[in-house]
Amino acid sequence: MKIVFFGSSSFSVPALYAIHSHVVCVVTKKAKPQGRGYGLEDNEVKKASLTLKLPLIEITSFKDEKIHTIREFEPDLFVVVSFGLIIPNWLLNLPSVEAINVHPSLLPKYRGPSPIQWALWNGEKETGITIIAMNDKMDAGDILHQERTTISEQDNMVTLSERLSKRVAEILPAFIKKIETEGIENRIVQNHDEATYTPIITKEMGKIDWSMGAFEIVRQIKALVMWPTAFTLLDGHLLKIFDGEVYHTETNTDTGLVLQADKRGFFVTTSSGTLMVKEVQLENKKRMKASAFAHGYRGLVGKRLG
């Protein structure tokens, strides 16, 4: 079984390692210039491919001529895990068996580029992994495998993404072996009327509106902890918030006010409940526990955020 693997994020890496003995080529998105020096930093999939000594194709889009070299590998199967580009129909028809995509949601719910973030932000109690046969529409192909997992109250984007990524790596080898020996037999057509879509996460989505409720803000913090991180303003400076929890559930008319601080963190009013902030990073400073930050920031109690 000759596989071409498509992936571009850290979520993809465990899956690549799990099936690398079948992989004849890896396709990944080319790195974009980052930072003030506009340097290029290789993505995790490229690093893994180099470690595994696998042929690598880097593209910015499917207009790149180098993508046509995939034909030389005569692939049986495409395996797509967190790739980040929509694969055109002409390419999906290339493998002799199938092109499959691993999506971290319970399709048809949460199609699109950010299913884990929106499941957390919307307060879902469960999510899952769905493997589909790809077609020319986004995440709309027939379901080949689906399983559920509980989202715990402690989960954030880091923990949930890592758990789902690890599970993908656990199930893929046996799934591919089954395709190799039995072919693809059971297909479930998605109910497209039940489909929901996830918008791309933008930096602006990280801004905290303290007139929202504490439960909603906590979900925002958890969903965006990897990027762009939930943020507010303190004395005109950007303050990122990495962790927090609901402390009280009372109604407040005066929102965004730092009420108190202690060894657990500092406490901010919202329209519905008080938020206990537990981990922060002030602009141009290091990330730290909110209790230590409150101890070192003169006059924090009584200030208004946002």
GIVENZI-V276974 format. One line per field, one symbol per residue. phi: phi as a letter, one per 30 degrees, with the letter a starting at -180 (. if undefined). psi: psi as a letter, one per 40 degrees, with the letter a starting at -180 (. if undefined). burial: + if it has 24 or more other C-alpha atoms within 12 Angstrom, else -. A space follows every 50 residues. Layout:
phi->???
psi->???
burial->???
This chain:
phi->.cccccabbdeddeddddcddcdcaccbdddcebiddhdccddddddddd ddhcebbcbcaddddddddeeddhddbcbcbhdjbdddddddddddcacc bcbdaceddidjdbddedddddidcbblbbcbddbdcdhcdddcaabcbd cddddbeddddddddddeddcdedddddddccicccbcdddddcdbbcdd dcddddddcddddddddddddddcddadidbbcbhicdbdbcaabdcbcd dbcccicddabaddkbcbdbdbjcccdcabbdeibddadddddddccdid djdccj
psi->hhhhhhieidddddddddedeeheihhihiiihiidefihhiiddddddd defihhhhidieehdedeedddegidhhhhhgdeihhiddddedidcihi hhhgigiehfiaefdddddddefieiaahhhihiaeihfeiihdihiiii hideiadddddddddddddddddddddddddeahdhhhhigddehiihih hiddeehhheeiiddddddddddeddhehiiahhfeihhihdiiihdiei hhdhiehhdiiaedaihhiidgihhhhdhihiheiihiiddddddehhfd heihi.
burial->++++++++++++++++++++-+++++++++------------+++++++- ---++++++--+----+--++-+-+++++++++++++---++-++-++++ ++++++++++++++++++++++++-++++++++++--+++++++++---- +---++++-++++++++++-+++-++--+----+-----+-----+++-- +---++++++++++++++++++++++++++++++----+++++++++--- ----+++++++---++++++++++++++++++------++++++-----+ +-++++
